[in-house]
Amino acid sequence: MGCSIRDITLAPLGKKRIEWVKSYMPVLRELEERFRREKPFAGLRISVCVHLEAKTAYLGLLLREGGAEVAVTGSNPLSTKDDVCAALAAEGMNVYAWFGATPEEYREHIRQTLEFKPHIIIDDGGEFVSMLTEEHPEYGENLIGGCEETTTGILRLKARVKNGTLPFPMMAVNDANCKHLFDNRHGTGQSTWDGIMYTTNNMVAGRTVVVAGYGFCASGIAMRAKGLGANVIVTEVNPFRALEAAMDGFRVMKMDDAAPLGDFFVTATGCRDVITKRHFDKMKDGVILANSGHFDVEVSREDLESIAVEKIDRKPFITGYAMPDGRVLNLMAEGRLVNIVAGNGPPAEIMDLSFAIQALSALYLARHGHELGKGLYSVPEEIDREVAMIKLAAMGLGLDTLTPEQEEYLSAE
């Protein structure tokens, strides 16, 4: 094993970034102390494929503190931070990633991270699972199981379960309360607007924002846009979510009707072709197009490039597409995750919860994975609750407890 990174001299800056986020991640710090004492991953190898920035780096270091040999790569070539990779490499960790990797380099980095035949994988979007099942099953010969970080990855795993193509157990980390209730809604909601506002330097108040979807991520994006003073429109395919959006005070309409109205368009659906040529044809000059879904398929870049008469490099992370009638539509971050590519990703305090679930789910697999059959498993409630209780204590928040009489009352038939 070894490293494949850009520049080891960036390590001091990366170390500072890791130390900064660590100071705001009290749950992981408590787990780090526990893992240092107990070494629960001794003798195990863990491969991690998550957006490779400071918070993920701390997760990798935490797992190594628990005795594991760890290899890490990024789940998006534009979200990787080269200084963080350098810092991990300087610590002796196996790192295979760099910013701006070509599709071929990106796939090779994933392959290298799996080559040491891990016992546990931590995946984000199903990249590891895809390679292990479709290209290199030999790298899975020691595999106990894995954990999936994001909504899109869970959807892919459910499809594999349905089709009978998931040959090992996977933990649905994204579905844990301490993950999707906070990371997806509050983490993605805040960091999406961090990325958009910092990169564009445009006004949000008084503008019209069209949010595609109203799941946990998209509802957080809509909520933050409303808080910034925007007029928010939500588009949906799910009638229940559409009703929820309407009762939360948002206008709800079809994307075809919203297309001429929006100043900002933000997708977070987990589906492809949410915004396509027929929508681009109706849009205003100067609109901002951004995506916070896992893959770069929600805003059709292929359609943009097919109809544009000119492609303009406007500024870092913004590409302008000049339409035949003179309008310019602006696509952020090549249609990839705008909150991580053009921003810093979900805040450290939020990822403290998500990565604590990851670490304890990996520990659950280390202890019980051999008892599980192939398939998709929920994170045990006791893990979810443990993380929540540690976080509440770290925040200095109190929690009422039921009296014996109340417990009896609630359990009465």
C-alpha positions in Angstrom: 0.0 0.0 0.0 1.0 3.6 -0.2 -0.2 7.0 -1.5 -1.2 8.6 -4.7 -1.5 12.4 -4.0 -0.6 15.7 -5.6 1.8 17.5 -3.2 3.1 16.3 0.2 4.4 19.8 1.0 0.8 20.9 1.6 0.6 18.7 4.7 1.0 21.5 7.3 -2.1 23.4 6.0 -4.1 20.2 5.8 -3.1 19.4 9.4 -4.4 22.8 10.5 -7.7 22.1 8.7 -8.1 18.8 10.5 -7.3 20.2 13.9 -9.8 23.0 13.3 -12.8 20.7 12.6 -11.7 18.3 15.3 -12.2 21.1 17.9 -15.9 21.3 16.9 -16.6 17.5 16.8 -17.0 16.5 20.4 -18.7 13.1 19.7 -15.8 11.9 17.6 -13.4 13.2 20.2 -15.1 11.0 22.8 -15.1 8.0 20.5 -11.4 8.7 19.7 -10.5 8.3 23.4 -12.6 5.1 23.7 -11.1 3.6 20.5 -7.5 4.5 21.7 -8.0 2.5 24.8 -9.9 -0.4 23.4 -8.5 -0.8 19.9 -11.7 -2.5 18.6 -10.5 -2.6 15.0 -7.2 -4.2 15.7 -6.2 -6.6 12.8 -8.9 -5.1 10.5 -8.5 -3.1 7.3 -11.0 -0.4 6.5 -11.4 1.4 3.1 -13.2 4.8 3.1 -14.7 6.5 0.0 -16.2 9.8 1.2 -15.7 13.4 0.1 -12.1 13.8 1.1 -11.8 16.9 3.1 -10.9 17.7 6.7 -13.9 16.1 8.5 -13.6 12.9 6.6 -9.9 12.9 7.4 -10.7 13.0 11.1 -13.0 10.0 10.6 -10.1 8.1 9.0 -7.7 9.0 11.8 -10.4 7.9 14.3 -10.7 4.5 12.7 -6.9 4.2 12.7 -6.8 5.2 16.4 -9.1 2.2 16.9 -6.4 -0.2 15.5 -7.5 -0.4 11.9 -5.3 -0.1 8.8 -7.1 2.5 6.8 -7.1 3.5 3.1 -9.0 6.6 1.9 -10.1 8.1 -1.3 -12.7 10.7 -2.4 -16.2 10.2 -3.6 -16.1 13.2 -6.0 -13.0 14.4 -7.9 -13.9 18.0 -7.3 -14.5 17.8 -3.6 -11.0 16.4 -2.7 -8.7 18.8 -0.8 -5.1 18.2 -1.7 -3.8 19.7 1.5 -5.9 17.3 3.6 -4.7 14.3 1.4 -1.1 15.5 2.1 -1.7 15.7 5.8 -3.0 12.1 6.0 -0.1 10.9 3.8 2.3 12.6 6.2 0.6 10.7 9.1 1.4 7.4 7.2 -2.1 6.7 6.0 -2.9 5.1 2.6 -4.4 7.9 0.5 -5.4 7.8 -3.2 -7.0 11.0 -4.4 -6.4 14.4 -5.8 -8.5 17.4 -6.8 -9.6 17.4 -10.4 -8.9 13.8 -11.1 -10.0 12.6 -14.6 -12.7 9.9 -14.7 -9.9 7.4 -15.4 -7.8 8.6 -12.5 -10.8 8.7 -10.2 -11.7 5.1 -11.0 -8.0 4.1 -10.5 -8.0 5.8 -7.0 -11.1 3.8 -6.0 -9.4 0.6 -7.3 -6.2 1.3 -5.3 -8.2 1.9 -2.1 -9.9 -1.5 -2.4 -6.8 -3.3 -3.6 -5.7 -4.1 0.0 -8.8 -6.3 0.4 -10.6 -4.5 3.3 -12.7 -6.1 5.9 -15.0 -3.1 6.2 -15.9 -0.4 3.6 -17.4 3.0 4.2 -19.0 4.1 1.0 -20.6 7.3 -0.3 -22.9 6.9 -3.3 -22.1 3.2 -3.9 -18.8 3.6 -5.7 -17.1 0.9 -3.7 -20.0 -1.5 -3.9 -20.2 -1.0 -7.7 -16.5 -1.8 -8.2 -16.5 -4.8 -5.8 -19.6 -6.3 -7.5 -19.0 -5.4 -11.1 -15.2 -5.1 -11.7 -13.1 -6.5 -8.9 -15.0 -9.1 -6.7 -11.6 -10.5 -5.7 -10.9 -7.4 -3.6 -13.9 -8.4 -1.5 -12.6 -11.8 -0.3 -12.1 -10.6 3.3 -15.2 -8.3 3.4 -17.4 -8.4 6.5 -19.7 -5.6 5.3 -19.9 -1.9 4.8 -21.7 1.4 5.6 -23.4 3.7 3.1 -23.4 7.5 3.7 -25.8 9.1 1.4 -29.4 9.0 0.0 -28.3 8.1 -3.5 -26.2 5.3 -2.3 -29.1 3.8 -0.3 -31.3 4.0 -3.4 -28.7 2.1 -5.3 -28.4 -0.5 -2.6 -32.1 -1.0 -2.4 -32.1 -1.6 -6.2 -29.4 -4.2 -5.7 -31.3 -5.9 -2.9 -34.3 -6.1 -5.2 -32.3 -7.5 -8.1 -30.3 -9.9 -5.9 -26.9 -8.3 -6.7 -25.8 -7.2 -3.2 -23.5 -10.0 -2.0 -22.7 -8.7 1.5 -24.3 -6.8 4.4 -24.4 -3.0 4.2 -25.5 -0.6 7.0 -27.9 2.2 5.9 -26.1 4.9 7.7 -28.0 7.6 5.8 -31.3 6.4 7.3 -30.2 6.8 10.9 -31.9 9.7 12.7 -28.6 11.3 13.7 -27.6 11.3 10.0 -30.5 12.3 7.8 -32.4 14.6 10.2 -29.4 16.8 10.7 -26.7 16.3 8.0 -29.2 16.1 5.1 -31.5 19.0 6.3 -29.3 21.3 8.3 -25.9 20.4 6.9 -26.8 20.4 3.2 -29.2 23.3 3.7 -26.6 25.6 5.2 -23.6 24.5 3.1 -25.4 24.7 -0.2 -26.1 28.4 0.3 -22.6 28.9 1.7 -21.2 27.6 -1.6 -23.6 29.5 -3.8 -23.2 32.8 -2.0 -19.5 32.7 -1.6 -18.8 31.7 -5.2 -21.4 33.9 -7.0 -21.3 36.9 -4.6 -24.9 37.4 -5.7 -27.9 38.6 -3.7 -30.4 36.0 -2.5 -32.9 38.2 -0.7 -35.7 39.2 -3.0 -34.7 36.7 -5.6 -36.7 33.7 -6.7 -35.2 30.4 -5.8 -36.5 27.1 -7.4 -35.7 24.0 -5.3 -36.2 20.7 -7.1 -37.3 18.1 -4.5 -38.6 18.3 -1.0 -36.8 15.4 0.8 -34.6 16.1 3.8 -31.8 17.8 1.7 -34.1 19.8 -0.5 -36.3 20.9 2.4 -33.3 22.2 4.2 -32.2 24.1 1.1 -35.6 25.7 0.8 -35.8 26.6 4.5 -32.4 28.3 4.3 -33.3 30.2 1.1 -36.5 31.4 2.8 -34.5 32.5 5.8 -32.2 34.5 3.5 -35.3 36.4 2.2 -35.8 34.6 -1.1 -39.1 33.8 -2.7 -39.1 30.0 -2.9 -40.7 27.7 -5.3 -40.6 23.9 -4.8 -41.1 21.3 -7.5 -41.8 17.6 -6.7 -43.0 14.3 -8.1 -44.2 13.0 -4.7 -47.7 14.2 -3.8 -47.1 14.0 0.0 -43.8 16.0 -0.2 -45.5 18.5 -2.4 -48.3 19.0 0.2 -45.7 19.3 2.9 -43.9 22.0 1.0 -47.2 23.9 0.4 -48.1 23.7 4.1 -44.6 24.9 5.0 -45.4 28.0 3.1 -43.7 27.5 -0.3 -45.2 27.8 -3.8 -45.4 24.4 -5.5 -45.6 24.0 -9.2 -44.2 22.0 -12.1 -40.6 22.7 -13.3 -42.0 23.7 -16.7 -43.9 26.5 -15.0 -41.1 27.5 -12.6 -38.4 27.7 -15.3 -39.3 31.2 -16.5 -39.5 32.5 -12.9 -36.3 31.4 -11.2 -33.1 33.4 -10.5 -31.5 30.4 -8.8 -32.3 26.7 -9.5 -31.0 24.1 -7.0 -31.6 20.4 -7.4 -31.5 17.8 -4.7 -33.6 14.8 -5.8 -31.3 11.9 -6.4 -32.7 11.5 -9.9 -31.5 12.4 -13.3 -32.7 14.9 -15.9 -34.5 17.1 -13.5 -33.7 20.3 -15.5 -33.3 19.8 -19.2 -33.4 21.5 -22.6 -37.1 22.4 -22.4 -36.5 24.2 -19.1 -33.3 25.9 -20.3 -35.3 27.3 -23.3 -37.6 29.2 -20.9 -35.1 30.6 -18.4 -34.0 34.2 -17.7 -30.7 35.6 -18.7 -28.1 35.2 -15.9 -29.8 32.4 -13.9 -27.6 30.3 -11.5 -27.9 26.5 -11.8 -26.7 24.4 -9.0 -27.0 20.8 -7.8 -26.7 19.3 -4.3 -27.7 15.8 -5.3 -24.9 13.2 -5.2 -24.3 12.7 -8.9 -23.9 15.3 -11.7 -27.0 14.2 -13.6 -29.7 16.3 -12.2 -29.0 19.4 -14.3 -28.4 18.1 -17.8 -25.0 19.5 -18.7 -25.2 17.4 -21.9 -28.3 19.4 -23.0 -26.6 22.7 -22.0 -23.6 21.9 -24.2 -25.7 20.8 -27.1 -27.7 24.0 -27.3 -25.0 26.6 -26.3 -23.2 28.6 -29.0 -20.4 29.3 -26.6 -19.1 27.9 -23.3 -17.5 30.6 -21.1 -15.2 30.1 -18.1 -16.7 32.9 -16.0 -14.9 32.3 -12.7 -13.8 29.4 -10.5 -16.6 26.8 -10.3 -18.9 28.8 -12.7 -19.3 28.0 -16.3 -21.5 30.2 -18.6 -23.5 28.7 -21.5 -24.4 31.3 -24.1 -27.7 30.5 -25.7 -28.5 31.3 -29.4 -30.7 34.2 -28.4 -27.9 35.8 -26.3 -29.0 34.6 -22.8 -26.3 33.2 -20.6 -27.1 30.4 -18.2 -24.6 29.8 -15.4 -23.8 26.2 -14.2 -22.0 25.9 -10.9 -19.4 23.2 -10.1 -20.0 21.3 -13.4 -23.3 20.2 -12.0 -21.6 18.4 -9.1 -22.3 18.8 -5.4 -22.2 22.6 -5.1 -22.0 22.6 -1.3 -18.8 20.6 -1.2 -17.2 21.5 -4.6 -17.7 25.3 -4.3 -18.0 25.3 -0.5 -16.7 23.6 2.6 -19.5 21.0 2.9 -21.7 20.4 5.9 -20.5 22.1 9.1 -18.2 20.2 11.4 -20.8 20.1 14.2 -23.2 18.3 11.8 -20.7 15.8 10.4 -19.8 15.0 14.0 -23.1 13.2 14.2 -22.9 11.5 10.8 -19.4 10.3 11.2 -20.1 9.1 14.7 -22.8 6.9 13.2 -20.3 5.7 10.6 -17.7 4.8 13.2 -20.1 3.0 15.5 -21.7 1.2 12.5 -18.3 0.0 11.4 -17.7 -1.2 15.0 -21.1 -3.0 14.9 -19.9 -4.8 11.7 -16.6 -5.7 13.3 -18.4 -7.3 16.2 -21.5 -8.8 14.5 -21.0 -8.6 10.8 -20.2 -12.3 10.4 -23.7 -13.0 11.9 -25.4 -11.0 9.2 -26.5 -12.3 5.8 -26.3 -10.3 2.6 -28.6 -7.3 2.4 -29.3 -3.8 3.7 -29.6 -3.3 7.4 -30.8 -0.4 9.5 -28.4 1.2 12.1 -29.4 -0.3 15.5 -31.5 2.2 17.5 -29.0 2.0 20.4 -26.2 3.4 18.2 -28.4 6.2 17.0 -29.5 7.0 20.6 -26.0 6.8 22.0 -24.7 9.4 19.4 -27.6 11.7 20.2 -27.0 11.5 23.9 -23.3 12.3 23.6 -24.1 15.2 21.4 -26.7 16.6 23.8 -24.3 16.3 26.7 -21.6 18.1 24.7 -24.0 20.9 23.9 -25.0 21.3 27.5 -28.6 20.4 26.8 -30.9 18.6 29.3 -33.3 15.8 28.6 -36.3 14.8 30.6 -36.8 11.1 31.6 -40.0 9.2 32.0 -41.2 8.3 35.5 -42.1 4.6 36.1 -45.7 5.7 36.1 -45.4 7.3 32.7 -43.6 4.3 31.3 -46.4 2.1 32.6 -49.0 4.5 31.2 -47.4 4.4 27.7 -47.1 0.7 27.6 -50.6 0.0 28.8 -52.9 -1.8 26.3 
